[in-house]
């Protein structure tokens, strides 16, 4: 891959959008993937399906993300960032169209599948575009802008749809019309973004990168991937079934409140990622896992005590721990991987992370049909606590090389 450094300043002195504009595109695209979160209860009332099916619909999204990462995760290195970003915007618009036209489960599944494809396309291309459009001395800020756009966008989706669904007459329509408008804006921004791949090819054949973990990386990869799995499991829990917890267990039926609860965990994740640079990746991974465990304890306590306050505190605490651990884990894995295997190693890391956002959540849905949502949530938090504690303890005992995030 040949990349033009400082491409945001290209164009003979004419202003062109920089890394912050690319981050806005990233955030808008990711917001669309979580837009349905507060609406699942309304879909259940309208169509009639179980809590298990809610989590299966959500898991379709994660399967699509993993598939796209494995098949076309490196495609923007060949064709350029802008074509892949434009394709992601088109897929995101098609996803919104499915939700607008839905009259049953088939289009719900199609909408989630397409939103997962959009997220998979954005994860690699948008992250690379944000970082590559940064000028000299801006790389660290651009790296945080990329992660903040990712998590911030995921958090803004439920907040936006919850407010629109609660306080407008068109709860299942207006959120997606608004998103289509935002996608149109993002498409316009993308059109004017400088291309950072110097010699893009015209739609070369796909070369799936698969999953590769070199032997010399496995000592770092294992605790990092386990921490990512645990953290993404928490995000998956809030994204897939938080509204059901809030309404069924806590008795709060305001969709704006449900959206705000989900928003809080992603906001906290963004804050946690911003703190990782100060702490350093070696310490941030075990510390993040420890904070994640405390957050999960608070979530479990909220289910036992039926307390909204404890749930919000659990979201804030757990999200902060997830953000700390996630950015530290990604830093350690990417630093330890040999250059020739870095892409495959990072892909393997994200595959484990997105497995964490889907597999445990489907388990919660299955248990909820037999034990009830409250008991299923308690079992879930207990299992993820053990996993996060084990990953944190293992990381604390090791001293991986290359674990400190660089400062400007």
N, C-alpha and C positions, 0 to 999 in steps of 0.2 A: 504494500500500500504506500502510495506517495501522497503526502499531505502538504498543503500550502500552509505554513505557519503564518499567523497574523492575517488570515484571509479577510477578516472583518474590516481591515483598513484598505482593501483593494478597491480599484475602480477609479484611479487617477484623481484622488482627492474627493470624489463624490461620496456622500454619506451612504453607507450600506448598513443594514441591520447587523448587530453584533451578537455576542453570546447570550445577552439578556433576552433578545428577541427570540432566539432559538429556545431558550428556557420557557418562554411564554407558550410557544407552540407545543413543547413537551408537556407542560402542565395542562393545557386544554385537552390534549389527546388523552392523557391519563385520567382526567376528571370524568370523561365519558365512560370509562370502564367501571366506575363505582356509582354511577348515577342511579342505577336501579335499587341500590341497597335499602333505602327507607320504604321502597314501594312493594317489597315482596309480600307484605301482609295484605296489601290491596289486591295484588294478583291472586293470592290465596283465596280471598273472599270472592273475587270475580270468577276465577276458573275452578277453584277447589282442588287443592293438592296438599300433601303432607309436608311436615318439616323436613323429612328426609329428602324429598324432591327439591326443596329450596336449596339444600346444600349440594345436591347433584347438579342443579342448574348452575350454581356458583362454580363447582368443580370443572365444568365444561370450559369455563374461562381459563382456568389454570392449565388444563391440558392443551388448549390452543396456544397459550403463551409458550409452554415448553416445546411444543412441536415447531413453532415458528423460530424459536431461538436455535434449535438444532438444525433446521433445514435451511433457513435463510438468515441466520444471525450475523453472518459475515458478508452478506450480499452488498451492503452499502459500501464496503471497501472496494468493490468492483465497479458498481454503476454510479456511485456518488451518493452523498447524503440526501440531497434535495429530492431526487426521484423516489427514494424509499419513504421520505417524510410525506411527500404528496400522496403516495399510495396509502400510507397509514391514515391520512386524513380522509381519503375516499372510503376506506374500510370502516372508519369510525362513523362516517355519515351513514353508511349502509346499515350499521348496527343500530343507530338511532331510528332509521326507517323501519327496521323490524319491530322495534318496540312501539312505534307509532301505529303500525298496521296490525299488531298482534290481536288475535282473537282466541288464542289458546296456547298450549305448550309448545308446538313446533316453532313458532316465531320467537318465543322466549328463548328457547335453546339456540336458535339461529342468531339472535341478537347477542347472546353471551359468547357464542363461538366467534363471531366477528369482532367483538370487543377484545377478546383474548388475542386474536390475530393482530389487531391494531397495537395492542400493548407490546406484543413480541417484536413487531417492526420498530416501534418507538424506542424500546429499551436500549438497543444497540446504536441505531442511527442517530437518535436525538442526543443521547449521552455523548457520542463522539462529536457531533456537530457543535454542541455547547462548548466542549473543551477546546476543540480545534479553532473555533472562532475567537477565542480569547487572545488578546494581545500579550506582548511581553510583560511579565509581572502580574498577569491576571489569572494564571493557571489554577492556583489554589482556590480563588474566588469562583472561577468557572466550574471547578469540580464540585464545590458545594452547591452552586446554582443548579447543576444537573441533578444531584440527589434531592435537593429541596423541591425542584420542579416535579420530580417523580413522586415523592411522598406527599408534597403539598397538593398536587393535582389529584391524587387518590383521595385525599381528605376533603377537598373542596366539592367533589362530586356529590357525596351524601348530604353535605351541608346545603348545597344549592337545591337539590331535588326535594329535600325535606321541607325547606322553607316554601318552595313553590307548591308542593303537594298539600301542605297544611293550610296555606293562606290564599290559594287561588281556586277558582271553580273547576280547573282542569288538571287534577293531580297526576293522571297517567299520560298526559299529552304535553303540557307546557314545558316540563323539564327537558324533554327531548327536542322540542322546537327551539328552546333557548340554546341547547347544546349545538344544534345544527347551525345556528347563527354564529356561535363561537368558533365552530369548525371552519366556517366560511372565512372568518377573520384570520384564523391560524393558517389557512391555505394561502391567503393573500400575503401574509408575512413570509411564509415558506418560499413563495414564488420569487421574492426579492432577496432571500438569503444568499450570500456568496457560497459557491461550491468549494469545499475544502479538499476534495480529492482531485489532485492535479490532472490526472489522465483517466477520467471515468470511461468505462467501456459501455457499449450499446447492448444492454441486456444479454450478458454472457450466460452460458448454461449454469445451473445451480451446482454448487459443490458443497453439499452438507458437511459441516465440520464435526458432527458427532460429539462424543463425550470422551475427554482424555484427561487423565490425572497421572502425570509422570511420577515414578517411584520417589524421587527426591522431594516431592511436594506433599506426599501423603501425611507426614507428621504434622504439617501446618494445616493441611486441608481438612482433616478429620474433625478437630474441635471447631474450626471455622464454619464448616458446613453444618455441623450439629447445632451451633449457635444460630445460624441463619434459619435452619429448619424450625427451631423453637420460636424464634422471633416472628417469622412469617406465619406460623400457626396462630399466634396471638392476633396478628393482623387479619388472618382469614376468619377467625372467630368473630371479631367485631364486624367485619365487612359482610359476612354471610348471615349471621344469626343474631346480631346485637339488637336489631329492632324487635325480634321475637322475645329476647330476654327482657327488654325494656317494657314491652306491652304485657306479656304473659306472666312474667315473674315479678316485675316491679309495679305493674298496673298503670304505667304511663303510656297513653295512646297518642300523644302529640308527635307527629312525624318530624316536625322541626327539631324537637328535643332529641329524637332518635338519631337524626342526621348529625346533630351537634356532638353527640356522644362518639359517633364513629369518627367525626372530624378531629376530635380531641386526641385520639390515639395516633393519628397520622401527623398532627401538629407536633405532638411530643416527640415523635420519631425524627422529625426534621430538626428539632432543637437538640436532640441527642446526637445526631450526626454532626451538628455544628460544634459540639463540645469535644468530639473525638480528636480533632487536631491538637487541642490544648493538652489533652491527657496523654496522647500517644497510643498507637494501635496495640502495643504489647499489653499495656495496663487496661485499655478501654474494653478489650474483649472479655476478660473475666469480670471486670466491674460492671459492664453492661449486662452480662448474664445474671449477676447478683441482683441488679436493679430490676431486671425482667422477672426474676423469681418473686421479689417483693410485690411487683405489680400483679402477678398472677394470684398471689395470696390475697390481695385486696379484692380482685375480681371474685374469687371464691367466697370471700367474706361477704361481698355484696349480695351474692345469691343466697347465702345462709340467713343474713340479716334483712334481706329484701330492702337494701339501701341504695338509692341512686347516687348519693354522695360517694360511697365506697366504690361504686362502679366507675364513676368519673375519675376518682383518684387512682384506681387501678389502671384505667386507660392512660392517664398521664404518666404514671410511674412506669408501667410496662412499655409504653411507646418510647419513652426516653431510653430505657434499657435496650430495647430493640434497635433503636437508631445508633446508639453507641456501639453495640456489638456488631451490627451489620456493617457499618462503614469500616470498623477495625478489621473484621473478618475479610472483607473484600480487599482491603489494603494488603493484608498479610498474604493472601492467596496470590494476588497479582504480582506482588514483589518477589515471592518465592519461586514463581513459575519461570522456567526457562523461556526466553523470548520466542523460540520456535514453537512452543506449546502453550503460550499464554492464552490465546483465544479459546482453545479447547478446554483449558483448565477453568477459565472464568465461566464458560458455558456450563461445565459440569457443576460449578458452584451454584449458578442460578437455577439449574434443573433441580438440585436438592432444595433450594429455597422455595421454589414454586410448588414442589411436592409438599412442602410444609404448609402452604396456604390452601391446599386442597384435600389431601388424604385425611388428616385429623378432623377437618371440619365435616367431611362426609361421615366419619365415625360418630361425631356428635349428633348428626341428623338421624343416623341409624339407632343410636342409643335412646334418643329422645322419643322415638316411636314406642319403645318398650318401657323405659324408666321415667319418662318425662324430661322436659328441657332443663329443669333445675338440677336433677341428679346427673344428667349427661354433662352439663357444664362443669359440675364439681369433679367428675371423673376426668374430663378433659384437662382442666387446670392442674390437677394433681399429676397427670402423666407428663404434661409439658414442663411443669416445675422440675420434675426429676431430670428430664432431658437437659433443660437449661442449666441446672445446678451441676450436672455431670460435665457438660461442655465447658462451663466456667472453671470448674476445679481442674480439669485436664489442661486447659489453656494456661491456668495460673502456674502449673507445675513445669511447663515448658518455657523455653526462651527463644522463640523463633527469630531468625535473622530478618533484617529488612522490615521490621514492623513499625517503625515510627513514620508518621505522616510528615512529609516535608512541609516546611514553612516558607513563605515568601521572604 
